[in-house]
Amino acid sequence: MVGLDNETLTTGRTLMKSRTIEVKGMSCNHCVQSVTQVLSAIEGVAAVKVDLLGGTATYDETKAVPELEIKTAIERAGFIAGMYK
């Protein structure tokens, strides 16, 4: 796996990259479920994990997904999409 950083995994022919974005405005488990659902519905997004206390969402990209698409989905769900970490 020369040339791949620690966040990039190779599984068979699928290249996945783990991404983490700040999500502001979450206050309960329902918020976590909402963010999980909207991100999971995006083609190319897998294994969504939302951290309520940390205020982040981490997901794997099975194909390139524009950051704007992720941020728009989060904001349409009623939250504030912050910076990528």
N, C-alpha and C positions, 0 to 999 in steps of 0.2 A: 504494500500500500504506500509506495513511495509517492510523495507529492500531495498526500492527503493530510489535513490537520486532524487533531484528536476528535473533533466534533463530526467528522464525516465518516460514515460507515459504508462498507461495501457488502452487499448481500446478493450473491448471484450476479445478475445483470443490473440490479437496481442500485443506484447511487442515492443515498439519503444523507441530507445535511440537517443537523439539529440547529434550531433557531430559538432564541428567547427574546420576547418583547415585553416591555412594561405595560401593565394594564391598570389604569387608575379608576377609582370609583367603585370597586367591588367591596361589598360589606358582609356577604353571607354565602352559604353554599349554593343558593339559587343563582347568585351571580356567577359562581364557578361553573355551574351547569350551563348557563346561558353562553358564556364565552367558549366553553368546550364544544357546545353544539354548533355555534356559528363557524368556528374554525374547522371543525371536523367535516363540515359540509363543503368546504373548498376543495376542488380537485387538486391533488398533489400534496395535500396536507394529511399527515397520519400521526398517530400516537400523541395526541394532545394531552398535556398535563398542565393544569392551572393551579398556581400556588396563591391562595387567598392572602396569607400573611405576608408573603414576599411581594405580592402585587405583580406577578409575572405569568406569562403563558409560554410554555415550551412545546415545540412541535417538530416533527421530522418532515422534511420536504422530500417527496418521492420524485418530484420534478420541480423545476424552477417556478416559484410563485412570486409575483411582484409584491414588494412590501406594501404598496398602496392598496392592493386587494385585501391584505391581512388587516391593515389599519382601518380601512373602510368597513369591513365586517365587524370589527370590534366596536367602532363608533356607532354603527347602525343598531347594535345591540344595547346601546345606551351607556357605553363606557368610554374612557379616554385612552387612546393608544399612545403610548410613550415611545421612548427610544429603544432600539434593538441593543441587546447586551452582547 
